[in-house]
Structure formats: structure tokens, C-alpha cells
């Protein structure tokens, strides 16, 4: 996710306007608008300050953890699908007797 989408998503989740986020982060509304529109690329420190003001934390991505989370989501999807399948009918298996 790019900085513009990340910042906008965090701001909207926090229920903040650009002006309120800018005030909380100690910057201008114009700077927030420029970052969200992609016209300006913030430094890591600026992006971190803005995200913290929106109640979100910027953390470095761990490739192994990201892969593990993707696999966990896939497993969860499979389990949800399996639960949606109809159950087997109760009773024993029916099969022809094999002569001894």
C-alpha cells in the first residue's frame, strides 16, 4: 500500500478530517491533502507522525510474518468454505458384503 492510500485509510478509520489530522500532527491541511493525493511523498518520520496522530502505528514489514498471515487467511477461507458444505448423512456406510 502506498503512503497516500495508507494515510487516507488511517484518517478515515479514525473519523478525522484532513484539517483535524493536520492539527493533531502539527502540520498543515494542505500538506495532508498533498500526501493523500500523491502529489507529495512524505518522509518516513512525517508519515509516522501523521499515522500516530490518526491512531495507527507504522511498523516495518517482516516478509516471513506477512507470508504466514497470507497462509493463515487462506486456511481460514478454506475452513469457512468447508463449514458451508452440507454435512454427510448420518448412518453407517452401505457396501456389498464380500464373500469369505
C-alpha positions in Angstrom: 0.0 0.0 0.0 1.4 3.4 -0.9 1.7 6.3 1.6 -1.3 8.2 0.1 -3.7 5.3 0.5 -2.3 4.3 3.9 -2.7 7.8 5.3 -6.2 8.3 3.8 -7.3 4.9 5.1 -5.9 5.6 8.6 -7.5 9.0 8.7 -10.9 7.8 7.6 -10.8 4.9 10.1 -10.1 7.4 12.9 -13.0 9.6 11.7 -10.8 12.6 11.2 -10.9 15.4 8.6 -7.7 16.4 6.9 -7.7 19.6 9.0 -8.2 17.7 12.3 -5.4 15.2 11.4 -3.1 18.1 10.4 -3.7 19.9 13.7 -3.1 16.7 15.7 0.1 16.0 13.8 1.4 19.6 13.8 1.3 20.2 10.1 -1.0 21.9 7.6 -4.2 20.6 5.9 -2.6 21.4 2.6 0.3 19.0 3.4 -2.1 16.3 4.3 -4.1 16.8 1.1 -0.9 16.8 -1.0 0.2 13.5 0.6 -3.2 11.8 0.2 -3.4 12.9 -3.4 0.0 11.5 -4.2 1.4 14.9 -5.2 3.9 14.8 -2.3 5.9 11.9 -0.8 6.3 12.2 2.9 9.5 11.2 4.7 9.2 8.1 7.0 9.2 10.4 10.0 6.4 12.6 8.7 4.3 9.6 7.7 4.9 8.0 11.1 3.8 11.3 12.8 0.7 11.5 10.7 -0.3 7.9 11.3 0.3 8.2 15.0 -2.0 11.2 15.1 -4.6 9.0 13.4 -4.1 6.3 16.0 -2.2 3.9 13.7 1.4 2.8 14.1 3.9 2.4 11.2 5.9 -0.8 11.5 8.5 -2.4 9.3 7.1 -5.4 7.4 8.5 -8.8 8.2 8.4 -10.9 5.0 8.1 -14.1 6.9 5.3 -12.8 9.1 3.5 -11.4 6.0 3.7 -14.8 4.3 2.5 -16.6 7.4 -0.5 -14.2 7.6 -1.4 -14.8 4.0 -1.3 -18.6 4.6 -3.4 -18.2 7.7 -6.0 -16.1 5.8 -6.1 -18.8 3.0 -6.6 -21.6 5.6 -9.4 -19.6 7.3 -11.1 -19.2 3.9 -10.8 -23.0 3.3 -12.3 -23.7 6.7 -15.2 -21.3 6.2 -15.9 -22.9 2.8 -15.7 -26.4 4.4 -18.2 -25.4 7.1 -20.6 -24.2 4.4 -20.6 -27.6 2.7 -23.5 -29.9 3.5 -23.0 -32.4 6.2 -22.9 -36.1 5.5 -26.0 -38.1 6.2 -26.0 -40.0 9.5 -25.7 -43.7 9.4 -23.2 -46.3 8.5 -21.6 -47.0 5.2 -23.5 -49.2 2.8 -21.5 -51.6 0.8 -21.9 -55.1 -0.6 -20.6 -57.9 1.6 -17.5 -59.6 0.3 -17.7 -63.5 0.4 -15.3 -65.0 2.8 
